[in-house]
Amino acid sequence: MDKIGFIGMGNMALAIVQGFINSHKINKENIFAFAPNQQKLQANASKVGFTAVASLKELVKACDTLILACKPYQIESVLSEVKDELKSKALISVAAGWVFETFHAILTDNVRIQCIMPNTPAMVGEGVMLFEKTNSLTSDELTQLKELFSALGIVEELPTNLMGIGGAISGCGPAFMDLVMEAYADAAVKYGISRDTAYRLVSQTMLGSAKLQQVTKSHPGVLKDAVCSPNGTTIRGVDSLEKNGLRGACISSIDVIMDFKKK
């Protein structure tokens, strides 16, 4: 993976590039990108340090590894334009909804493929990078790729049949966490705390609670019990959340996503 080329340069691609560069695992001089909006691409290139190129075919010819970061509906037209140039290249997709077999049906066997599903916290190095277990990369390429993406958060490998649920949890999950943060911040504001302070208190509480579980590897229920004193305030709040169906609402939010994906 000497030269990496990004097809598309939206927010997620930009976060990935910044993570790669900040990790010092690849020199910015070896990162290239193409996007239709050349003005915006050039501006980001000047700010971040990658090299902007003027055409898709120029990008594919210049790089041995391509990261497909365009919108899912654009993929087929992109592949049709550079299908021949992709031969003997490694193609890494970060587009939602596309898996190995989808690409393999379109491309020839001599294009090496890996599908990855990142999430938005990758922008601050705290993302989840879901690697589809089925891929055609060489073992060295897969090792290098996992090392690169580990700069953006944790790397988890899932079989194809679990990529959908994995994406629902990690891909959609940030929006659900944001809703919880907003709700508790609203409660803080209701009782007199300023909005900025409320967001700081709530986001740090969520961040700290998640970190505590990761470090201790304790069951979340055990950590919850440690805060709930007998006849105390916290257990009353927990009781209210249970009565109002918090667990069921969380599970149902994933059910509706999975049902929608089946359509």
Disulfide bonds with the S-S distance in Angstrom:
none
